[in-house]
Amino acid sequence: MSKKFLTQFFTWWNGQTLGTRFHTWRHGTKVGQDEFGNVYYEGGKNSDGMTRRWVIYNGYSEASSIPPGWHGWMHHRVTTPPTAEAYTPREWEKGHQPNLTGTPLAYRPKGSILREGERPRVDGDYDAWTPGS
């Protein structure tokens, strides 16, 4: 057996599952591909009567890797996909930044036990609870 088959059979977070592959083969029409290698499809109707849209991620399934133009199309905010028009991001749209949660680069607020350095002493109106008081 190939590694790709086993990955599709046993994981949902890495590319696509066999069920998604089958659904895409039966109902999907490829709409386009973004700069990260994610491939976008549409086909069929959802419970609201709208056309279903989905993405096959290139690698791990990470929603933050969808660029702003494709995000608008995926959520039915625009009808035309970025590949069908000369899409240019607005000046206020930020570029892709991966989700850093769970990594050493994750945000750690002041006072976090995971933040480097010495944790500030507790002061102010906080009184620690002690049994029997």
Secondary structure as UniProt FT lines:
FT   HELIX           3..10
FT   HELIX           18..27
FT   STRAND          29..33
FT   TURN            35..36
FT   STRAND          39..45
FT   TURN            47..48
FT   STRAND          51..56
FT   HELIX           63..65
FT   HELIX           68..74
FT   TURN            75..76
FT   HELIX           82..84
FT   TURN            85..86
FT   TURN            91..92
FT   TURN            101..102
FT   TURN            104..105
FT   TURN            110..111
FT   TURN            113..114
FT   TURN            131..132
//
